[in-house]
């Protein structure tokens, strides 16, 4: 006791938390009774001095706040409640007393008896208007706790509580208190019998609507307008009794309000309609509809329009309850809903007008509310549209009619993102009127025939064709409506446009093809029988002559259509068979046959012919590759691709390899054809399993290294006139070309597949050769003067992929490169710079294989490149190479099974950037400095901007100096880099603003056709200029505004269209640029 | 904007597809179907003169002052109504209703857009389509009088409305 008194007294002096904690600890351990504290405080609690009294009560409340909830017995709570209630009369102690009460009410021993005492005392003594916000907050909290924990007791208090609380809460304005008040009101309205107090509670809730509160900047309480809106909305929709009072208020706010208020009101209405119920909805039906109609038919903005449509849906949902299926469909439609429908249908009556679209949007919201309503709406709308379509007076509006119909069908259709082929596969075709066990017939059931007929008629005329195609694809997305037979009919009608000339069908081809390919996933047989035959027939057996431009366009159109349509497995199989057959005709399988078939041609015709034929074959291969690419890009379409390793690839290899060996002129030696061939090989091989890849790569090695060509051509090969040894350094140019295919075969191979190389001569005399030896040989092969660009590219890709996946097996090779090759070729000033540039390229691709796995050898290889930056003969190539190493490529990708370390670009970049920066910083204007600047430009441009954002301030001056380098590629690289970073740089005001004037001048110089002949640089500079006004404060650049506008006016007359387009953009942005 | 709406239920037309310029293969310049020839098409130094399509591209996406639609959607402007000579451009536009009080504003927005986007060597004439407006002559006169246009552009309220119409001009959502 003494301890308690002492502690209490010491708190009264010092107000330290420790005293409170000591006493709370005492209570928790049972050594101190709360009543002892009251006694100890006795003199203060009753002191005549206001300050002391307040302080005493405050201390008690502080102790209670922290006191464990189970330590106070019923008795103690009773005493404290009585005490606090008595203190409410006293203006000095009311605040701490309310605070104490707000904690006390949550104690479990706070019993029903205390509830009414506490509330009566509060209602009697508390005058809210006289209290500050924080004190009022305690009052709301006391009541909120009681509402939650003693709801039944409050209900027993009945009218007294309801009316007193309403009076207490009215006039509250502080958002913090309102959040609590709204929570209380929500419970009271939802659970208490408020029938006698509807108006009171309407007052204390609806008076806040709409919430216009905007939180002050840096609001520490973090209450947003949305918190309040959501909370209030729950109150407004808490009781059906508000219906007849609330709706007129809503309608008034809706008509008068700003867009934000409108949306708020509409959302509140959506929440309230279901609660207010059918009677209220009917009572105000007409007024609500006329208000919503205005918002929907003359929308102020798209968002409000959408919100209005949502509200309309809720409203109609209330008016039109779902009913059980009866015979009289459409008979049980509510009168108001009928009116709404009629109004919308009437708007559709003028289908070309803006309001027709709005009316259709409204009708579409009814779909799905209830089956009978869907049926009614769809039937009404469809009937109207069908009538309009066939009305001779409305012929000019047919396109508009079909577009409206399409909107309706889209509302009924599955969302297009779920109409993926996998879903469509499962979708059953319509079998009868009531499939899927759906109790209602589909809303389209009765109208379907008429609509299908209408759309097919629409196809016939050019003005309605495109809308009709869109309509049909919407129709097909509606589950189980179209039967298989009808699908066949659609395919027949639509297919007509596939093979027509574009000018005949006004370029609906893309849409037709997408419609047909969506059909191909479920009903491929219709395409196989109706669409594909004419397309295949459109492919001639031999290439059209050089001047037959339209024939050439026709075969390419047919090929494009085929490649879009034939992704489905059976169709793809047909495509492969037909197209390879065409290829066989174009590239005669054996030299002897070629001689026979061409015997009648004169030599000059033949030369002419060869290029056209090659171009035709190239188109065929491209179509195949495009289809494969489409299949491989989608996992669900790729499952049949692996089998083509045994069908398509051997065929292609035979054609290409025979061409390489024969002495006749053959189109398949053309590098462009080899390139597409390689693309096909890569696409197929990447889908193979490890075992299949192993077998395949073994066959490839046997063919290309050991001359065993038959292993890869499926056993077929015409007699050899020559040995097939493309990798020998003395191989003919034709044979060398096929290395592209060899590389393509290796690029997608996983690293788990070992590369087993047999003896080079197939005689096994020299035993198995190592991978290192192969690569060394390949470097030599690459450095031959006859090596073409495509061959070098193939070799480089092979270096990258093999070094990457078999790094340990090729360590000999890598050592050799660093020691011997470096000194003998790369860094040998006696060798011509052209050869050395090529070897830098080889070097880059070998290093790339290491960079992506962050290999330790990377630094040695990169050091060499830095050494070359000092060498005037190859410095620019070396600089470019440093950037190229950071670039991503199509060889070392995850898809191709490359060994990739995460953040490898970052590591490389972090290692190289400081060195490049260091070298570029020496302002000596030397060639060496320029080389470093170029390296920097290429490097920065090759990596994502996030990697160097922090470095921007130091990079800026270097990049700007780089713009003085005349080379257009470097300039456009730097400008791209600056554009990418303009937003980042502008956040950091200092870096961009400092250079603002320089940037404007430099960019203006680079966008003039007189100063900068390369249009890509001009475009880049203009793009940058158009970004500047958005990134820099007006006051910094306004002196340049008139100059920029004047100079850009000249650029508007640029000879290039792309440049003019950018100039217009830039100039527009500068016109809008103002303070 | 004034409360009066001249045409509250205008006809909306479908947008025409972007006029696609042909690739080298399609024009017969090359035998080869090349996917990556887009770069070399514009590589040469051949001059591409300003044509009808390019002018239309500039004005098609200007907003109507009265509706949330573009001038193209309302068929106020169309490519066929534009003529380009050596240094002369003639743009004709069609108001949606003959009593449309917004016609001058629409014409002015076209003029300002072209002033900003075309080289100064062009003389630009803007006309209402003959017979499509009740005060055709007055509108034409106002739009082609240099002094009057300059005076109109001194009026801050008018310029604000004008900038609003031009905000959407050049938006690339339907081209490309």
Interface residues (C-beta under 8 A of the other chain):
Chain A: X298 X299 X301 X302 X350 X352 X353 X354 X355 X357 X399 X403 X466 X467 X507 X546 X549 X552 X553 X556 X611 X612 X615 X618 X619 X622 X672 X1013 X1015 X1049 X1050 X1052 X1053 X1055 X1056 X1057 X1058 X1060 X1061 X1064 X1065 X1067 X1068 X1071 X1072
Chain B: X8 X9 X10 X11 X12 X13 X14 X17 X25 X26 X28 X31 X32 X33 X35 X42 X45 X46 X47 X48 X50 X54 X57 X58 X67 X68 X69 X116 X117 X118 X119 X120 X121 X163 X166 X169 X170
